[in-house]
Amino acid sequence: MKPSTTELAACVRQAIEHYFKDLDGAKPVAIHDMVLKSVEKPMIETVLAHAQGNQTVAAEMLGITRSTLRKKIQHLQIKL
């Protein structure tokens, strides 16, 4: 069974709920940025693995240009 966007959304909701529980009274800040930064690297690594390292195919799967993908690989220090 393929994971649906609903399942992915449920995973994100659950992770954010755990984050709020772990705050222990501290004020949450920059949640949007935190979530995006937490998800981007493993997402790109997984897509690259499914594309067997083919950056052109991975970029198409991600909906970004190959140039953008290469910049993200460098910025996120993803090992190829």
C-alpha positions as CSV (number, residue, x, y, z in Angstrom):
1,M,0.0,0.0,0.0
2,K,1.4,3.4,-1.0
3,P,1.4,6.1,1.7
4,S,-1.1,8.8,0.8
5,T,-0.9,12.5,1.5
6,T,-3.3,11.9,4.3
7,E,-0.9,9.5,6.0
8,L,2.0,11.9,5.5
9,A,-0.2,14.7,7.0
10,A,-1.0,12.4,10.0
11,C,2.7,11.8,10.6
12,V,3.4,15.5,10.6
13,R,0.5,16.2,13.0
14,Q,1.7,13.5,15.3
15,A,5.3,14.8,15.3
16,I,4.1,18.3,16.0
17,E,1.9,17.1,18.8
18,H,4.9,15.3,20.3
19,Y,6.9,18.6,19.9
20,F,4.3,20.5,21.9
21,K,4.3,17.9,24.7
22,D,8.1,18.0,24.9
23,L,8.2,21.8,25.3
24,D,7.4,21.4,29.0
25,G,6.0,24.9,29.2
26,A,8.5,26.6,26.9
27,K,7.1,29.0,24.3
28,P,7.2,27.5,20.7
29,V,8.8,29.6,18.0
30,A,9.4,29.3,14.3
31,I,7.5,26.0,14.0
32,H,7.0,26.4,10.3
33,D,10.7,26.8,9.6
34,M,11.6,24.0,12.0
35,V,9.2,21.5,10.3
36,L,10.4,22.4,6.8
37,K,14.1,22.1,7.8
38,S,13.4,18.8,9.5
39,V,11.6,17.3,6.5
40,E,13.6,18.6,3.6
41,K,16.8,16.6,3.9
42,P,15.3,13.1,4.5
43,M,12.8,13.8,1.7
44,I,15.5,14.7,-0.8
45,E,17.7,11.7,0.3
46,T,14.7,9.3,0.0
47,V,13.7,10.7,-3.5
48,L,17.3,10.5,-4.7
49,A,17.5,6.9,-3.5
50,H,14.3,6.0,-5.4
51,A,15.7,7.8,-8.5
52,Q,18.9,5.7,-8.0
53,G,21.0,8.9,-7.7
54,N,19.7,10.3,-11.0
55,Q,19.3,14.0,-10.1
56,T,17.3,14.9,-13.2
57,V,14.7,12.2,-12.3
58,A,14.8,13.2,-8.6
59,A,14.2,16.9,-9.5
60,E,11.2,15.9,-11.6
61,M,9.8,13.8,-8.8
62,L,10.3,16.7,-6.4
63,G,8.8,19.3,-8.8
64,I,11.9,21.4,-8.7
65,T,14.7,22.1,-11.3
66,R,17.9,20.1,-11.3
67,S,19.8,23.3,-10.5
68,T,17.7,23.9,-7.4
69,L,18.1,20.3,-6.4
70,R,21.9,20.6,-6.7
71,K,21.9,23.7,-4.5
72,K,19.8,21.9,-1.9
73,I,22.1,18.9,-2.0
74,Q,25.1,21.2,-1.4
75,H,23.3,23.3,1.3
76,L,22.0,20.3,3.2
77,Q,25.3,18.4,2.8
78,I,23.7,15.4,1.3
79,K,26.2,12.7,0.4
80,L,25.7,11.2,-3.0
